[in-house]
Amino acid sequence: MAIVKRKKGTIGILTGGGDVPGLNPAIRAVTVRAIREGFKVIGLRRGWKGIVSCIRDKKLHQEECFQILTEEIVNRAGRTGGTFLHTSRTRPSHIPKDDVPDHLKDQYQADLNDLTAEVLKNLDFLGIDYLVAIGGDDTLSYGVHLSKQGVKVIAIPKTMDNDVPGTDYCIGFSTCITRTIEMTHSLRTTAGSHERILALEVFGRYAGFTALLPTMAGAANRCVIPEYHFNIERLTELLVQDRFTNPSRYSVVLISEGATFAEGEMVFKKEEKDQYGHKKLGGIGDQISDQIKEISAKFNHGRKINVISQRLGYLVRCGDPDAIDSIAPMAFGNLALNLILNGSHARLVSLRNGRYDDVPIDVVTSIKKIVDVEKYYNCDRLRPYYESFESKPLFIMTSDY
């Protein structure tokens, strides 16, 4: 006689914010283990948007909002990049009037609307006992809010910027810096052929890990990060010196998208804000490149040096995960299931000091995780410090939060 496990409950799982490689392996890890332990698993589509848009009518087919997950579905997607559940930057507590779902427009007509009451009703309608939210600090901050409302939330950290507090590592970071190093090395051939300065803009709104680590790995001569407002003349002087000492007559700088000139402000692509209050960044790389070219004559006997400006952008977040972003999501997903099986919630699974762990979920909103400039960034040389690596984690400066 076959042994049939009694249904233990229903787990909802969602991915929010920007896509990164490693999301599908995390979804797979949660789903496969959950099903084998006797749970039903529902994938909530498009991050928080799916649960906001759900209509509480069991007669309706709502594939746009959620789907029942099976081992076959997640195994097919589990080795690939991105998220097959799709994603959004929806913040249910701050829904603009135009984004309120059609069936709720009569009830919510303010410029900004808090639809948390609808989220709670929809979670109950779907019978979700535990909610696994995979995302960065924005997505998970709403998870903290729901947790305070009584929802049993388990959080899994994901972001290329690696700036979720409470964990040394976030899904997507390894693939991001791996791609950044690879692409920077590829672009060296053009920079060297034309004897130019190569300026590459990378992700990193508030934290400079995605520029600092590749520079530490030898991908660039210099880097500018959000945590330190840099002097453009000093940067230019250093890059001209680097170019002069290089037999191939080129130099490289990595620029965080949130980097800021001394006495300046962040550079935005447009003024429109997302639901978390963030304007779209873009353009600092081009601005720095233009100024380097003009200023370079001062340090190059009156002759300007041409600059190659390239924004790596989505190229570092697309495609399949690397080894770490295949392994860590599997571990995070299993950690999440362990917490659920133990009846725990309001926890963030984490990787700390080389060991998998979990911490209270409210760490996400209680502190900020950024580069400790005093420890890791040489403000005069505009590059990382290369010292005191003993007892540091794999990615050196990511344990301080």
VOZA-222487 format. One record per residue (C-alpha): residue number from 1; y, z negated, x negated. Coordinates in nm, 4 decimals, always signed. Layout:
// VOZA-222487
{i=NUM	v=Y	w=Z	u=X}
...
***
This chain:
// VOZA-222487
{i=1	v=+0.0000	w=+0.0000	u=+0.0000}
{i=2	v=+0.3421	w=+0.0962	u=-0.1330}
{i=3	v=+0.5872	w=-0.1827	u=-0.1985}
{i=4	v=+0.9085	w=-0.1270	u=-0.0019}
{i=5	v=+1.2085	w=-0.3273	u=-0.1197}
{i=6	v=+1.4176	w=-0.4912	u=+0.1472}
{i=7	v=+1.7727	w=-0.3561	u=+0.1514}
{i=8	v=+1.9913	w=-0.5989	u=-0.0420}
{i=9	v=+2.3247	w=-0.4597	u=+0.0696}
{i=10	v=+2.5651	w=-0.1729	u=+0.0151}
{i=11	v=+2.7666	w=-0.0993	u=-0.2974}
{i=12	v=+3.0738	w=+0.1227	u=-0.2924}
{i=13	v=+3.1848	w=+0.2932	u=-0.6123}
{i=14	v=+3.5027	w=+0.4878	u=-0.6907}
{i=15	v=+3.6908	w=+0.6419	u=-0.9826}
{i=16	v=+4.0705	w=+0.6416	u=-0.9903}
{i=17	v=+4.3524	w=+0.7647	u=-1.2132}
{i=18	v=+4.3122	w=+1.0327	u=-1.4785}
{i=19	v=+3.9718	w=+1.1835	u=-1.5479}
{i=20	v=+3.7947	w=+1.1095	u=-1.8759}
{i=21	v=+3.4521	w=+1.1887	u=-2.0197}
{i=22	v=+3.2116	w=+0.9050	u=-1.9390}
{i=23	v=+3.2884	w=+0.8506	u=-1.5709}
{i=24	v=+2.9789	w=+1.0306	u=-1.4452}
{i=25	v=+2.7465	w=+0.8364	u=-1.6804}
{i=26	v=+2.8987	w=+0.5138	u=-1.5458}
{i=27	v=+2.8480	w=+0.6232	u=-1.1842}
{i=28	v=+2.4907	w=+0.7177	u=-1.2701}
{i=29	v=+2.4181	w=+0.3834	u=-1.4373}
{i=30	v=+2.5407	w=+0.1835	u=-1.1392}
{i=31	v=+2.3692	w=+0.4037	u=-0.8816}
{i=32	v=+2.0250	w=+0.4404	u=-1.0371}
{i=33	v=+1.9858	w=+0.0706	u=-1.1090}
{i=34	v=+2.1310	w=-0.0282	u=-0.7705}
{i=35	v=+1.8931	w=+0.1958	u=-0.5755}
{i=36	v=+1.5938	w=+0.0680	u=-0.7688}
{i=37	v=+1.7038	w=-0.2879	u=-0.6970}
{i=38	v=+1.7167	w=-0.2135	u=-0.3239}
{i=39	v=+2.0845	w=-0.1374	u=-0.2623}
{i=40	v=+2.2426	w=+0.1497	u=-0.0749}
{i=41	v=+2.5225	w=+0.3173	u=-0.2747}
{i=42	v=+2.8242	w=+0.4929	u=-0.1261}
{i=43	v=+3.0528	w=+0.7033	u=-0.3432}
{i=44	v=+3.4147	w=+0.6786	u=-0.2289}
{i=45	v=+3.5834	w=+1.0077	u=-0.3000}
{i=46	v=+3.9230	w=+1.0638	u=-0.4641}
{i=47	v=+3.9702	w=+0.7062	u=-0.5795}
{i=48	v=+4.1483	w=+0.4783	u=-0.3351}
{i=49	v=+4.2453	w=+0.7828	u=-0.1283}
{i=50	v=+3.8954	w=+0.8177	u=+0.0171}
{i=51	v=+3.8836	w=+0.4689	u=+0.1603}
{i=52	v=+4.2422	w=+0.4951	u=+0.2877}
{i=53	v=+4.1662	w=+0.8233	u=+0.4690}
{i=54	v=+3.8397	w=+0.7134	u=+0.6311}
{i=55	v=+3.8297	w=+0.7271	u=+1.0129}
{i=56	v=+3.6292	w=+0.4495	u=+1.1766}
{i=57	v=+3.4120	w=+0.6737	u=+1.3924}
{i=58	v=+3.0393	w=+0.6951	u=+1.3172}
{i=59	v=+3.0099	w=+1.0252	u=+1.5005}
{i=60	v=+3.2283	w=+1.2021	u=+1.2432}
{i=61	v=+3.1020	w=+1.3598	u=+0.9215}
{i=62	v=+3.3496	w=+1.2514	u=+0.6538}
{i=63	v=+3.2302	w=+1.4146	u=+0.3341}
{i=64	v=+3.5924	w=+1.4350	u=+0.2208}
{i=65	v=+3.6116	w=+1.0544	u=+0.2142}
{i=66	v=+3.2687	w=+0.9335	u=+0.1034}
{i=67	v=+2.9089	w=+1.0326	u=+0.0378}
{i=68	v=+2.5746	w=+0.8539	u=+0.0112}
{i=69	v=+2.4609	w=+0.8628	u=-0.3508}
{i=70	v=+2.1038	w=+0.9307	u=-0.4603}
{i=71	v=+1.9308	w=+0.9416	u=-0.7961}
{i=72	v=+1.9108	w=+1.3202	u=-0.7712}
{i=73	v=+2.2865	w=+1.3530	u=-0.7195}
{i=74	v=+2.3893	w=+1.1220	u=-1.0044}
{i=75	v=+2.1255	w=+1.2457	u=-1.2488}
{i=76	v=+2.2583	w=+1.5993	u=-1.2109}
{i=77	v=+2.6132	w=+1.4901	u=-1.2937}
{i=78	v=+2.5418	w=+1.2033	u=-1.5285}
{i=79	v=+2.5559	w=+1.4000	u=-1.8535}
{i=80	v=+2.8770	w=+1.5836	u=-1.7739}
{i=81	v=+3.2469	w=+1.5077	u=-1.8130}
{i=82	v=+3.5024	w=+1.4328	u=-1.5447}
{i=83	v=+3.4079	w=+1.2649	u=-1.2170}
{i=84	v=+3.2094	w=+1.4390	u=-0.9459}
{i=85	v=+3.3527	w=+1.1886	u=-0.6952}
{i=86	v=+3.6985	w=+1.3272	u=-0.7798}
{i=87	v=+4.0009	w=+1.1075	u=-0.8369}
{i=88	v=+4.3625	w=+1.0446	u=-0.7416}
{i=89	v=+4.6531	w=+0.8150	u=-0.8237}
{i=90	v=+4.6648	w=+0.6743	u=-0.4721}
{i=91	v=+4.7930	w=+0.3171	u=-0.4376}
{i=92	v=+4.7080	w=+0.1969	u=-0.0848}
{i=93	v=+4.9772	w=-0.0722	u=-0.0886}
{i=94	v=+5.2487	w=+0.1881	u=-0.1603}
{i=95	v=+5.1705	w=+0.5027	u=+0.0410}
{i=96	v=+5.4699	w=+0.7388	u=+0.0896}
{i=97	v=+5.5336	w=+0.8416	u=+0.4484}
{i=98	v=+5.4283	w=+1.2017	u=+0.3819}
{i=99	v=+5.0934	w=+1.0867	u=+0.2381}
{i=100	v=+4.9890	w=+0.8647	u=+0.5279}
{i=101	v=+4.6670	w=+1.0095	u=+0.6787}
{i=102	v=+4.7286	w=+1.2045	u=+0.9983}
{i=103	v=+4.5380	w=+0.9629	u=+1.2214}
{i=104	v=+4.7604	w=+0.6749	u=+1.1030}
{i=105	v=+5.1037	w=+0.8405	u=+1.1091}
{i=106	v=+5.1995	w=+0.6854	u=+1.4423}
{i=107	v=+5.1390	w=+0.3362	u=+1.3033}
{i=108	v=+5.2949	w=+0.3733	u=+0.9582}
{i=109	v=+5.6361	w=+0.5409	u=+0.9484}
{i=110	v=+5.8226	w=+0.3577	u=+0.6710}
{i=111	v=+5.9219	w=+0.5375	u=+0.3512}
{i=112	v=+5.6551	w=+0.3273	u=+0.1754}
{i=113	v=+5.3598	w=+0.1824	u=+0.3653}
{i=114	v=+5.1042	w=-0.0869	u=+0.2866}
{i=115	v=+4.7689	w=+0.0364	u=+0.4166}
{i=116	v=+4.5666	w=-0.2514	u=+0.2736}
{i=117	v=+4.4750	w=-0.3655	u=+0.6260}
{i=118	v=+4.3200	w=-0.0210	u=+0.6871}
{i=119	v=+4.1317	w=-0.0392	u=+0.3560}
{i=120	v=+3.9799	w=-0.3752	u=+0.4514}
{i=121	v=+3.8767	w=-0.2471	u=+0.7954}
{i=122	v=+3.7264	w=+0.0685	u=+0.6426}
{i=123	v=+3.5256	w=-0.1251	u=+0.3857}
{i=124	v=+3.3875	w=-0.3332	u=+0.6709}
{i=125	v=+3.3204	w=-0.0181	u=+0.8768}
{i=126	v=+3.1144	w=+0.1268	u=+0.5910}
{i=127	v=+2.9314	w=-0.2022	u=+0.5453}
{i=128	v=+3.0308	w=-0.2294	u=+0.1795}
{i=129	v=+2.9316	w=-0.5654	u=+0.0330}
{i=130	v=+3.0414	w=-0.4999	u=-0.3261}
{i=131	v=+3.3016	w=-0.2570	u=-0.4564}
{i=132	v=+3.2753	w=-0.1173	u=-0.8103}
{i=133	v=+3.6109	w=+0.0263	u=-0.9183}
{i=134	v=+3.6259	w=+0.2377	u=-1.2342}
{i=135	v=+3.9756	w=+0.2986	u=-1.3650}
{i=136	v=+4.2682	w=+0.2041	u=-1.5828}
{i=137	v=+4.5187	w=-0.0743	u=-1.5325}
{i=138	v=+4.6821	w=+0.1013	u=-1.2362}
{i=139	v=+4.3609	w=+0.1602	u=-1.0411}
{i=140	v=+4.2237	w=-0.1814	u=-1.1321}
{i=141	v=+4.5474	w=-0.3608	u=-1.0443}
{i=142	v=+4.4816	w=-0.2678	u=-0.6820}
{i=143	v=+4.1260	w=-0.3895	u=-0.7325}
{i=144	v=+4.2768	w=-0.7260	u=-0.8301}
{i=145	v=+4.4811	w=-0.7164	u=-0.5082}
{i=146	v=+4.1701	w=-0.6502	u=-0.2972}
{i=147	v=+3.9816	w=-0.9226	u=-0.4778}
{i=148	v=+4.2498	w=-1.1693	u=-0.3720}
{i=149	v=+4.1983	w=-1.0447	u=-0.0149}
{i=150	v=+3.8329	w=-1.1485	u=-0.0305}
{i=151	v=+3.6694	w=-0.8176	u=-0.1286}
{i=152	v=+3.3882	w=-0.8588	u=-0.3817}
{i=153	v=+3.5183	w=-0.6347	u=-0.6612}
{i=154	v=+3.3621	w=-0.5535	u=-0.9980}
{i=155	v=+3.5878	w=-0.3555	u=-1.2341}
{i=156	v=+3.4850	w=-0.1114	u=-1.5077}
{i=157	v=+3.7636	w=-0.0203	u=-1.7568}
{i=158	v=+3.8430	w=+0.3456	u=-1.8110}
{i=159	v=+4.1373	w=+0.5093	u=-1.9856}
{i=160	v=+4.1947	w=+0.7291	u=-2.2881}
{i=161	v=+4.4874	w=+0.5050	u=-2.3841}
{i=162	v=+4.2434	w=+0.2121	u=-2.4247}
{i=163	v=+4.5080	w=-0.0253	u=-2.2909}
{i=164	v=+4.3216	w=-0.2206	u=-2.0215}
{i=165	v=+4.3492	w=-0.5887	u=-2.1220}
{i=166	v=+4.0384	w=-0.8043	u=-2.1561}
{i=167	v=+3.8246	w=-0.5447	u=-2.3334}
{i=168	v=+3.8187	w=-0.3877	u=-2.6795}
{i=169	v=+3.6965	w=-0.0603	u=-2.5314}
{i=170	v=+3.7673	w=+0.1568	u=-2.2274}
{i=171	v=+3.5594	w=+0.4572	u=-2.1214}
{i=172	v=+3.7105	w=+0.7818	u=-2.2513}
{i=173	v=+3.8800	w=+0.6482	u=-2.5632}
{i=174	v=+3.6190	w=+0.7568	u=-2.8172}
{i=175	v=+3.6027	w=+1.1134	u=-2.6871}
{i=176	v=+3.9824	w=+1.1291	u=-2.6843}
{i=177	v=+4.0271	w=+1.0289	u=-3.0474}
{i=178	v=+3.7268	w=+1.2382	u=-3.1537}
{i=179	v=+3.8850	w=+1.5477	u=-2.9955}
{i=180	v=+4.2272	w=+1.4607	u=-3.1374}
{i=181	v=+4.0840	w=+1.4451	u=-3.4895}
{i=182	v=+3.8902	w=+1.7697	u=-3.4439}
{i=183	v=+4.1833	w=+1.9636	u=-3.3006}
{i=184	v=+4.4265	w=+1.8328	u=-3.5593}
{i=185	v=+4.1967	w=+1.9445	u=-3.8381}
{i=186	v=+4.1609	w=+2.2859	u=-3.6722}
{i=187	v=+4.5387	w=+2.3308	u=-3.6457}
{i=188	v=+4.5811	w=+2.2461	u=-4.0139}
{i=189	v=+4.4753	w=+2.5999	u=-4.1014}
{i=190	v=+4.7750	w=+2.7472	u=-3.9219}
{i=191	v=+5.0145	w=+2.4832	u=-4.0544}
{i=192	v=+4.8908	w=+2.5427	u=-4.4081}
{i=193	v=+4.8963	w=+2.9204	u=-4.3806}
{i=194	v=+5.2629	w=+2.9166	u=-4.2805}
{i=195	v=+5.3642	w=+2.6116	u=-4.4890}
{i=196	v=+5.4994	w=+2.4307	u=-4.1854}
{i=197	v=+5.5147	w=+2.0819	u=-4.0420}
{i=198	v=+5.2648	w=+2.0260	u=-3.7614}
{i=199	v=+5.3781	w=+1.7996	u=-3.4742}
{i=200	v=+5.1153	w=+1.7139	u=-3.2125}
{i=201	v=+5.1901	w=+1.5246	u=-2.8933}
{i=202	v=+4.9022	w=+1.3092	u=-2.7637}
{i=203	v=+4.8525	w=+1.0770	u=-2.4667}
{i=204	v=+4.9764	w=+0.7174	u=-2.4797}
{i=205	v=+5.2475	w=+0.6033	u=-2.2370}
{i=206	v=+5.2849	w=+0.2399	u=-2.3442}
{i=207	v=+5.0171	w=+0.1968	u=-2.6118}
{i=208	v=+4.9838	w=+0.3972	u=-2.9329}
{i=209	v=+4.6109	w=+0.3633	u=-3.0014}
{i=210	v=+4.5441	w=+0.7359	u=-2.9445}
{i=211	v=+4.7921	w=+0.8305	u=-3.2182}
{i=212	v=+4.7317	w=+0.5400	u=-3.4558}
{i=213	v=+4.3518	w=+0.5628	u=-3.4820}
{i=214	v=+4.3327	w=+0.9374	u=-3.5635}
{i=215	v=+4.6077	w=+0.8876	u=-3.8225}
{i=216	v=+4.4108	w=+0.6018	u=-3.9740}
{i=217	v=+4.1103	w=+0.8353	u=-3.9832}
{i=218	v=+4.3092	w=+1.0831	u=-4.1955}
{i=219	v=+4.4006	w=+1.3360	u=-3.9273}
{i=220	v=+4.7755	w=+1.3004	u=-3.9842}
{i=221	v=+5.0255	w=+1.1826	u=-4.2436}
{i=222	v=+5.2459	w=+0.9961	u=-3.9961}
{i=223	v=+5.2485	w=+0.8860	u=-3.6347}
{i=224	v=+5.5095	w=+0.7552	u=-3.3934}
{i=225	v=+5.4019	w=+0.5185	u=-3.1164}
{i=226	v=+5.5618	w=+0.3652	u=-2.8040}
{i=227	v=+5.5648	w=+0.0151	u=-2.9516}
{i=228	v=+5.8221	w=+0.1048	u=-3.2198}
{i=229	v=+6.1451	w=+0.2998	u=-3.1676}
{i=230	v=+6.1547	w=+0.5271	u=-3.4705}
{i=231	v=+6.4343	w=+0.6820	u=-3.6712}
{i=232	v=+6.4112	w=+1.0631	u=-3.6664}
{i=233	v=+6.5783	w=+1.1031	u=-4.0079}
{i=234	v=+6.3271	w=+0.8685	u=-4.1676}
{i=235	v=+6.0377	w=+1.0528	u=-4.0026}
{i=236	v=+6.1716	w=+1.3867	u=-4.1232}
{i=237	v=+6.2243	w=+1.2583	u=-4.4761}
{i=238	v=+5.8637	w=+1.1334	u=-4.4938}
{i=239	v=+5.7174	w=+1.4558	u=-4.3541}
{i=240	v=+5.9163	w=+1.6692	u=-4.5985}
{i=241	v=+5.7885	w=+1.4503	u=-4.8839}
{i=242	v=+5.4307	w=+1.4794	u=-4.7514}
{i=243	v=+5.4650	w=+1.8557	u=-4.7328}
{i=244	v=+5.6000	w=+1.8768	u=-5.0880}
{i=245	v=+5.3098	w=+1.6750	u=-5.2337}
{i=246	v=+5.0471	w=+1.8745	u=-5.0424}
{i=247	v=+4.9179	w=+2.1745	u=-5.2463}
{i=248	v=+4.9017	w=+2.3729	u=-4.9187}
{i=249	v=+5.2631	w=+2.2819	u=-4.8340}
{i=250	v=+5.2219	w=+2.1346	u=-4.4863}
{i=251	v=+5.2291	w=+1.7903	u=-4.3237}
{i=252	v=+5.1180	w=+1.6453	u=-3.9892}
{i=253	v=+5.2598	w=+1.3926	u=-3.7431}
{i=254	v=+5.0957	w=+1.2627	u=-3.4240}
{i=255	v=+5.3375	w=+1.1722	u=-3.1454}
{i=256	v=+5.2484	w=+0.9434	u=-2.8548}
{i=257	v=+5.3847	w=+1.0811	u=-2.5280}
{i=258	v=+5.5646	w=+0.7482	u=-2.4780}
{i=259	v=+5.7242	w=+0.7465	u=-2.8240}
{i=260	v=+6.0963	w=+0.6753	u=-2.8216}
{i=261	v=+6.3835	w=+0.7584	u=-3.0565}
{i=262	v=+6.5826	w=+0.4673	u=-3.1956}
{i=263	v=+6.8535	w=+0.3908	u=-2.9384}
{i=264	v=+6.6777	w=+0.6307	u=-2.7004}
{i=265	v=+6.4567	w=+0.6286	u=-2.3918}
{i=266	v=+6.1256	w=+0.7823	u=-2.2895}
{i=267	v=+6.1330	w=+1.1572	u=-2.2266}
{i=268	v=+6.0224	w=+1.2584	u=-1.8782}
{i=269	v=+5.9081	w=+1.5966	u=-1.7560}
{i=270	v=+6.0517	w=+1.5276	u=-1.4114}
{i=271	v=+6.2103	w=+1.2387	u=-1.2234}
{i=272	v=+5.9475	w=+1.2232	u=-0.9469}
{i=273	v=+5.7344	w=+0.9069	u=-0.9621}
{i=274	v=+5.3701	w=+0.8549	u=-0.8729}
{i=275	v=+5.2611	w=+0.5724	u=-0.6415}
{i=276	v=+5.2456	w=+0.3325	u=-0.9353}
{i=277	v=+5.6086	w=+0.3987	u=-1.0252}
{i=278	v=+5.5402	w=+0.6222	u=-1.3271}
{i=279	v=+5.7476	w=+0.9319	u=-1.3956}
{i=280	v=+5.5573	w=+1.2202	u=-1.5523}
{i=281	v=+5.6022	w=+1.2150	u=-1.9285}
{i=282	v=+5.6384	w=+1.5291	u=-2.1334}
{i=283	v=+5.8661	w=+1.6861	u=-2.3893}
{i=284	v=+5.9025	w=+1.4246	u=-2.6617}
{i=285	v=+5.6895	w=+1.6372	u=-2.8963}
{i=286	v=+5.9175	w=+1.9382	u=-2.8557}
{i=287	v=+6.2322	w=+1.7288	u=-2.8958}
{i=288	v=+6.1021	w=+1.5710	u=-3.2153}
{i=289	v=+5.9951	w=+1.9119	u=-3.3486}
{i=290	v=+6.3375	w=+2.0649	u=-3.2840}
{i=291	v=+6.5162	w=+1.7781	u=-3.4578}
{i=292	v=+6.2771	w=+1.7756	u=-3.7541}
{i=293	v=+6.3498	w=+2.1431	u=-3.8138}
{i=294	v=+6.7270	w=+2.0873	u=-3.8088}
{i=295	v=+6.7203	w=+1.7722	u=-4.0223}
{i=296	v=+6.4622	w=+1.9013	u=-4.2712}
{i=297	v=+6.7282	w=+2.0985	u=-4.4614}
{i=298	v=+6.8830	w=+1.7682	u=-4.5678}
{i=299	v=+6.5669	w=+1.6812	u=-4.7625}
{i=300	v=+6.4636	w=+2.0347	u=-4.8630}
{i=301	v=+6.7525	w=+2.1642	u=-5.0747}
{i=302	v=+6.9403	w=+2.2984	u=-4.7727}
{i=303	v=+6.6513	w=+2.5048	u=-4.6343}
{i=304	v=+6.5072	w=+2.4343	u=-4.2883}
{i=305	v=+6.1310	w=+2.3983	u=-4.2489}
{i=306	v=+5.9691	w=+2.5523	u=-3.9431}
{i=307	v=+5.7671	w=+2.3221	u=-3.7201}
{i=308	v=+5.4573	w=+2.3950	u=-3.5124}
{i=309	v=+5.4786	w=+2.1917	u=-3.1906}
{i=310	v=+5.1605	w=+2.1514	u=-2.9882}
{i=311	v=+5.0779	w=+1.9260	u=-2.6955}
{i=312	v=+4.7060	w=+1.8470	u=-2.6920}
{i=313	v=+4.7218	w=+1.7177	u=-2.3344}
{i=314	v=+4.4200	w=+1.7766	u=-2.1156}
{i=315	v=+4.2169	w=+1.9291	u=-2.3969}
{i=316	v=+4.1281	w=+1.5783	u=-2.5168}
{i=317	v=+4.0161	w=+1.4581	u=-2.1722}
{i=318	v=+3.8085	w=+1.7533	u=-2.0529}
{i=319	v=+3.4472	w=+1.8436	u=-2.1263}
{i=320	v=+3.1425	w=+1.6328	u=-2.1990}
{i=321	v=+3.1487	w=+1.2753	u=-2.3356}
{i=322	v=+3.0706	w=+1.1995	u=-2.6982}
{i=323	v=+2.7942	w=+0.9553	u=-2.8001}
{i=324	v=+2.9961	w=+0.6374	u=-2.7458}
{i=325	v=+3.1232	w=+0.7585	u=-2.4087}
{i=326	v=+2.7635	w=+0.8260	u=-2.3069}
{i=327	v=+2.6318	w=+0.4872	u=-2.4187}
{i=328	v=+2.9143	w=+0.2463	u=-2.3279}
{i=329	v=+2.9396	w=+0.3638	u=-1.9621}
{i=330	v=+2.5628	w=+0.3151	u=-1.9234}
{i=331	v=+2.5997	w=-0.0405	u=-2.0526}
{i=332	v=+2.9068	w=-0.1088	u=-1.8373}
{i=333	v=+2.7255	w=+0.0138	u=-1.5255}
{i=334	v=+2.4288	w=-0.2105	u=-1.5928}
{i=335	v=+2.6591	w=-0.5051	u=-1.6603}
{i=336	v=+2.8204	w=-0.4437	u=-1.3218}
{i=337	v=+2.4788	w=-0.4511	u=-1.1529}
{i=338	v=+2.3852	w=-0.7714	u=-1.3319}
{i=339	v=+2.6972	w=-0.9369	u=-1.1935}
{i=340	v=+2.6166	w=-0.8183	u=-0.8420}
{i=341	v=+2.2566	w=-0.9364	u=-0.8667}
{i=342	v=+2.3825	w=-1.2762	u=-0.9800}
{i=343	v=+2.6227	w=-1.2952	u=-0.6874}
{i=344	v=+2.9284	w=-1.2737	u=-0.9109}
{i=345	v=+3.2468	w=-1.0811	u=-0.8393}
{i=346	v=+3.6155	w=-1.0684	u=-0.9349}
{i=347	v=+3.5013	w=-0.9734	u=-1.2857}
{i=348	v=+3.5901	w=-0.6994	u=-1.5356}
{i=349	v=+3.3000	w=-0.5811	u=-1.7520}
{i=350	v=+3.4082	w=-0.5610	u=-2.1127}
{i=351	v=+3.3220	w=-0.5002	u=-2.4753}
{i=352	v=+3.4635	w=-0.7751	u=-2.6964}
{i=353	v=+3.4079	w=-0.8317	u=-3.0676}
{i=354	v=+3.1170	w=-0.5900	u=-3.0665}
{i=355	v=+2.9365	w=-0.7526	u=-2.7724}
{i=356	v=+2.9192	w=-0.6622	u=-2.4059}
{i=357	v=+3.0634	w=-0.9288	u=-2.1792}
{i=358	v=+3.2692	w=-0.9826	u=-1.8642}
{i=359	v=+3.6030	w=-1.1545	u=-1.7992}
{i=360	v=+3.8037	w=-1.2516	u=-1.4880}
{i=361	v=+3.9430	w=-0.9418	u=-1.3185}
{i=362	v=+4.2964	w=-1.0818	u=-1.2991}
{i=363	v=+4.3345	w=-1.0348	u=-1.6760}
{i=364	v=+4.4191	w=-0.6746	u=-1.5831}
{i=365	v=+4.7521	w=-0.7805	u=-1.4316}
{i=366	v=+4.8238	w=-1.0937	u=-1.6334}
{i=367	v=+4.8988	w=-0.9423	u=-1.9760}
{i=368	v=+4.9731	w=-0.6105	u=-2.1472}
{i=369	v=+4.7528	w=-0.4577	u=-2.4158}
{i=370	v=+4.9507	w=-0.2709	u=-2.6811}
{i=371	v=+4.9423	w=-0.2198	u=-3.0561}
{i=372	v=+5.0409	w=-0.5296	u=-3.2545}
{i=373	v=+5.3040	w=-0.3583	u=-3.4686}
{i=374	v=+5.3348	w=-0.6437	u=-3.7167}
{i=375	v=+4.9622	w=-0.6326	u=-3.7944}
{i=376	v=+4.8799	w=-0.2656	u=-3.7737}
{i=377	v=+5.1877	w=-0.0419	u=-3.8065}
{i=378	v=+5.4037	w=+0.0099	u=-4.1125}
{i=379	v=+5.7480	w=+0.0612	u=-3.9579}
{i=380	v=+5.8995	w=+0.1953	u=-4.2804}
{i=381	v=+5.6189	w=+0.4368	u=-4.3621}
{i=382	v=+5.5499	w=+0.5286	u=-3.9945}
{i=383	v=+5.1753	w=+0.5057	u=-4.0343}
{i=384	v=+4.8980	w=+0.2452	u=-3.9942}
{i=385	v=+4.8352	w=-0.0370	u=-4.2355}
{i=386	v=+4.5138	w=+0.0253	u=-4.4259}
{i=387	v=+4.4081	w=-0.3301	u=-4.5044}
{i=388	v=+4.2344	w=-0.6430	u=-4.3731}
{i=389	v=+3.9503	w=-0.4699	u=-4.1899}
{i=390	v=+3.7076	w=-0.7609	u=-4.2322}
{i=391	v=+3.5702	w=-0.8964	u=-3.9031}
{i=392	v=+3.7599	w=-0.6339	u=-3.7022}
{i=393	v=+3.5890	w=-0.4463	u=-3.4164}
{i=394	v=+3.4760	w=-0.0854	u=-3.4420}
{i=395	v=+3.8181	w=+0.0520	u=-3.3491}
{i=396	v=+4.0079	w=-0.1936	u=-3.5743}
{i=397	v=+4.3158	w=-0.2981	u=-3.3770}
{i=398	v=+4.1797	w=-0.2963	u=-3.0212}
{i=399	v=+4.0718	w=-0.6606	u=-2.9956}
{i=400	v=+4.4231	w=-0.8055	u=-2.9718}
{i=401	v=+4.5390	w=-0.8524	u=-2.6149}
***
